[in-house]
Amino acid sequence: MSKEYDLLVIGAGMAGTTAANKCAITGWRVGIVDALPYGGTCALRGCDPKKILRRGAEVIDAAHRMRDKGIAENGLSMDWSALMRHKRGFTDGVPQGMEDELIGNGVTTFHGNARFTGPNQLEIDGTEHRAKRFLIAAGARPRPLSFPGHELLIDSTDFLNLDTLPKRIVFIGGGFISFEFAHIAARAGVDCVIIDHGDRPLREFDPDLVELLVKKTEQTGIRVQRASTIKGVTSTASGLNVAGEEGGKSFTIGADLVVHGAGRVPNLDRLSLDAADIAFGPEGVTVAGHLQSTTNPAVFAAGDAADTPGKPLTPVAVFEGKVAAANMLTGATTVPDYTAVPTTVFTIPELNRVGILEQEARDSGLDISVRRSNTSGWYSNYRVGETTAGAKIIIDTTTDQILGAHLLGPGYAELINIFGLAIKLGLTSRQLKSMTATYPSIGSDLGSML
């Protein structure tokens, strides 16, 4: 039996490390455990490495858009292996850097598999540890698939570690992973297909802008196949065959690689939560608004492992980790503020959302003004040769406050943050338009969008 901790954290991603450091610097005896390298999905297997690889695709796309406007491509191509080395130049140092910070703050670090053996007991690779409190921040994993041959697929982690790219890739699922990775791979010369089970991909985003993005995606050479059911994946002499059905008709698509992009689920199945009387469901650990377990008061949860109103985004995991730590330290019941958290699909161009959708506003009975703009001909997009761009801003006509902003265009991932701030602070469209932006910049488009 080891010493008793004030807090044991399960998961060394952004939520877990944030909480562990915050509690440790107050003098608490804190331990943290993860079976994977420290850093979590975002830093090692998601957001950060993905966007490094995207940079190569951005350069190729930028040159292509300007090829008849003064830029000669002259055989410009992507060296995937070199780009992957560049990515690893960032990711390789993350685990040790995070662990060093934790140790420097007095946190005891463990590497291994953890499972609960009682309400206040956690076993780590056969050794039992006791704690007054626990934070479950174990993140998420790829959603289990059940069709024959699902074991032949690779997941997003595998994709982000490919040393070479094959000629043909099929992406299963119509969400972030499939669209972002396909946009990268296509610029490297890969023949890409996205197969989506639903009628509309990227369902959490504005449907009008999604249709523009799908059109752009197909113009890039990526085939988007909707309303399709995968029947199985088989190995052949020349690669893989993906068999499915669309509108009652069977199809078969040949591929060299099939990537699982069909969503993720909380990573809880190995934690033996029942042994600690921790309620959970398909969306994660069941918690009250202040992130404490509804059935075991010693347990809190944050990030993708917790069933909260927050989206599965890194900034949400970070502020949930901070709130959980503060509540544990002080006994408070503060509820995280999920207002106006922006989200982006980093395709080329990127698709963004903050606040509510147009249909959500109408379903709520709100009196709204919808300000639509086709920004493809605006100076900021003309300058870079982008012909697919648009904006939709949802305004409450009674208060003039911004309720939602939806943007598709190059550089709009930065612009969406301003709309997020406006929504969070309750600014009116008149107040936001009163801002004088540096010109010519993407930010100077904001006033015209309103």
N, C-alpha and C positions, 0 to 999 in steps of 0.2 A: 504494500500500500504506500503510495507516494504522499507527499505533503498535500494539504488542502489548499485550494485556490479560492480567491475571491471571485474570479471569473475564468472560465474556460471557453475559448472561442473555437468553433468548428468552421474552418474555411479561411484561407489566407488570401482572399481576394480583396476588393476595395472596401466592402462593408466590414469584413472581419478585421482587417488590419487597421482601419480607421478607428473602430471601437477599441481594439486591444491597446493601441498607442494612447488613446485618450484616457483610458482607465488606468493604465500603468503609470503614467506620469503623475497621477494623483497619489501614488504610493500603494495602490492595490497590487496584490499578488495575482498576476495574469499569466495564463498559458494559452497557446494557440496551436492548432494542429491542422495539417493538410496532407493528404496522400500525394498530391501533385506539387510541382514546384511552386513556391510562393509567388504571388502576383495576380492570380486569378485569370478569368477569361479575357477581360478587356486588355490588359497589358501584354499577355502572352499569346492568347489564342483567339483574339477578336478585334476590337476597335483599333487599337494602335498598330499592330502589324498589318492589318487589312488596309489601313489608310496609307501606310508606307508603300505597299504594293500598288495601290491606286495611283500613286504619284507617277509611276511609270506609264500607266494607262492615260493619265492626264496629259503627259507630254506628247504621246503619240496622237491623241485626239486633238490637241491644240494645233499641232502641225498640220494634221489632216484638214481641219476646218479652215486653215489659212493657205492651203496649197495653191489656190488660184488668186490669192490676195497678196502675193509678194514673198511667200515662203515656199521653197523647194524642198520636198521631203528627202529626195536623193537616197532612197533606201533606208531611211530611218526605221529602226526596229527595236523591239524590246529584248534585252538579254535577261531572260528570266532567272538564270542561275546567279548572275551578278546582283540582280534586284533582290533575290532571296538572301544573299550574303549581306546586303545593306540592311534588310529587315532584321536579320539576326544580330547585326551590330547594335541594335537597340534592345531586342528581347533577351539576348543571352545574359546580359548583366542585371536584369530586373530581379530574379529570385534572390540572389545574394544581397543585392542592395536593399530589398525590402526586409529580408531577415536581419541584416545588420542594423537597420533602423529599429526594428522591434527589440532586438537584444540590447541595443543602446538605451532603450527606454525601460529596460528591466523586464521585458516579456520573456518567458520561457518558451522556446520553440520546439515543436514536435513534428516529426515526419512519419506519417503512417495512417492506417485506417482506424477510424473511431466509431464506437457504437455505445449507446446507452445500456447500462446494466441495472439502473435504478433511477429514482427521481433525482438523485444528486450524485450519481456515479457515471463515469465515462471510462470505457476501456479503450486504450490505444495500443494496438498490436499486442494484446495479452496482458498489459499492465493496467490496473485499475487506478483511477484518479478521482478524487472528490472535489466538489466545488460548491460554493454558495449560490452561484449563478452561472448560467450558460447562455451563449449567444450562438444561434445556428445561422451561419452565413455561408452555407455550402454551395451556393450558386445553382447552376442548371446544367443539364446534359441534353444531348440530342434526344428527341422524342422517339420512343421505341416504334419500329415499323414491323408489320406482320406479314407482308406479302412474301411469297417464295423468292429467295435470292437476296433478301435485304442485307444479308451479311457480306455481300459483294460490294456494298456501297462504302465510300469513305465519308467522314464527317468534315466539318469546317476546320477542325484542328489539323487533320491530315492535309487538307487543301493548302493551308497556310504554311505547310512544311514541305511542299513538293519541290524537289530540286529541278525538275523539268516538267513541262506541260505537254500532254498528249495532243493529238490533232482534233479529237472529238470528245466533248464533255456534255453529259446530260445532268441537269440540276433538277432534283425532285423537290417540289414546293414552290409557292409563289410569294415568298416573303423576302425579308432583308438579305439573308445569306445568298439565296439564289441570284437575285438581281445584282447585288454588289459584286459577287464573284464572277458572274457571267460578263459584266461590263469590263472587269479587269482582264479576264481571259480572252475575250473577243479582240481587245486591242493588241493582244500578243499573238493574234493570228489563229486562235482556236475556233473551231466550229461548235457553237454552243446552242443548246436547246433547254428551255425552261418548261417543265410540265407542272401545271397547277391543277389541283383538284377542284377549285372553285371557279365561278364565272368571272370573278374580278380579283386580280392579285393585289397585294398591298392594301388590304381592306381597311386599315386604320387611317388611310390617307384620303385626301379629297379625290372623289372618283373622276372628276373632269381632268385633273392634273395627272392622275394615274394613267388615263387613256392617252394623254400626250406623251407620257414617259414610255408607255408600251409601244407606241408608234415609233418613237425615237429608238427604242431598244431594237425593234425589228429592222429599222433602217441601218442600224449598226451591223446587222447580219445575224442577230440572235433571234432564234425562233421561239415565240411564246405560245405554248399550246395550253388552252384553258379547258375547264370542265372535263378533265380526264382522270381516269382511275388506273392506277398501276396494278397490273395483274401479276407481274413477276419480272425478275432480272435473271438472265442465264449467261453463263460463260460460253464463248465460242472460240474457234480457232483464231479469229481475227480481233477478238476483244469481248464486248458484252452486248447483249440484246436486251432492250427494255420493251416489254410487252404491256400494252394497255388497251383501254377502251375509251372512245370519245363519241358521244351521241349515238351509242349503240353499235358503233363500228370499231373493229379491232385494228390496232396498229402495232408496228414494231419499229423501233429506232435503234440503230447501231451506235455504239459508243466505245471509246477506249477507257473512259472513266465515268462513273456515276456518283454524284455528290448528294448527300443528304442535306437538304435545306428546308425540311418540312417542320420546322419549329423545335422548341426545346421545352423541357419540363423540369420542375424542381429536383435537385439531386439529393433525394432523401432516402432512397430505398435501402441503403446499407447502414443506416443510423440506428435501427431498432428503436424507433420512437415510442412504440407501444410499451416498451419496458420502463419508460420514464413517464408514462401517462401524458404524452404530448399529442394532442389532437392535430390532425393534418388532413389535407385533401389534395385533389389534383393540382390546385394552384399553390400549394405550399403549406407551411406550418400555419395553423389557425391562430391568429393573434387578435388582440384588441387593438383599437386605434393607436394606442401608444406602444405597440409592438411586443407586448408581453403575451405569452401563451395563455390561452383561455382555460387551460386545464392543469398546467404546472407553473405556478408563480415563479419558480426559480429560472424559468427559461424565457428568453427573448429570441426574436428572429428578425432578420433584415436582408434586403437584397432579393435576388431571384428565388431564394428558398422560402420566403415569407409570402403569405396570402394577404396582400395589401392592395390599395387602390393604385399604387404606383406602377408605372410601366417598367419592364425589365431593361433598364438603362443604367449605365455606370453612374451618372450624377445622382440618380435616385438611390442607388446602393450606398453611395457615400453619405448622403444626408440622412438616410435611414440608420446607417451605422453611427453617425454622430448623435442622433436623437435617442437611439437605444442606449448608447453609453451614458448620455446625460440623465436619462430616466433611471438607469440602474444606479448611478452614482448618487443621485439626490432623492430617489423615491418619487419623482414627479411622474405625471401621466401626460406629458406633452405629446401631441399628435403631429406627425410630420406634415408640412405644408406642400401639397402636391400641385399647387396652382401654377399654371403656365410653365410646364417643363417642356422645352422644345425637343423634337426628335427628327432625325434626318436619315434618309436612305442615301448612302454615298454612291449612287450611280453617277453617270456622266451625261447630263448635268444632274445635280442632286435634287432630291425631292424632300420637302420640309413641311412640318406641321407644328403649330402650337395652339392650344385652346381647342374650341369645339368645331365640329364640322357643320357645314350649312344645314344638312338634314337634321342633325341633332338639335340645332337651334330652332328649326321649324317645328320639330316634334315636341319641343318644350313650350311651344306657344309664344315664343319671343317675337317681338316686332323688330325685324332686322333689315338692314341695308347690306346688300352684297356687292362689293366693289371688285369687279373683274377687270383684269388687264392682260392683254396679250403683249408681253414684254419682249418678244423675239426681235422686234424691230427697234427697240430702244437703244440708245447710244452704247450703254455698257455691254450689251450683247452683240450689237453690230461690230463693235471694236474687236471682239474675239471670234467673230464669225459664227456665233451660236444662233441657230434658227428655231430652236425649241425652248421656249421659256414662257412662263405665265404666273399670275398671282391672283389670289382670291382672298379678300379681307372681309370678315364678318363683323358688322358694326351694330350695336344696340341703338336703334333710332331714338329711344327715350332718353338714354343717358349719354349717347355719343361715345360710349366706351367700346374698346375693341374686345370682341369675344373670341375671335379665332383668326389665324393667319396661315395661309397655305401657299407655298412658293415652290416653283420649279425653275431652276436656272443656275448657271455657273456662279459660284460665290455666294449663293443665297443661304447657305448654311451659317454664314456670319450674320446676314441680315435678319434671319429669323430670331436671333437672340434679342434684337432691339424690340421686336414685337412681343417677345416673351416678357421682357422687362415692363413694357407698357401695360400688358394684361395684369401682371403681378401687382403693379402699383396703381392700377385703376385709372390710367391716363386716358383721356379722350382723344379722338382722332385729331381734333383741332390742336390740342396740346402737342401731339406728336408731330404734326405738320409744321408746328412753329419752330422745330429744330432746324438749324442751319447746318447742313452737312458739307464736308469738304467736297469740292467738285473738280473734275469729274471722277466720281467714285460710285461703287455699287450702292453705298449707303445713301447717296443723293437720289436714288430711285424711290426711296421710301415715301416721300411726300406725294409723288405722282400716283403711287399705288393706292393712296388714301383719297 
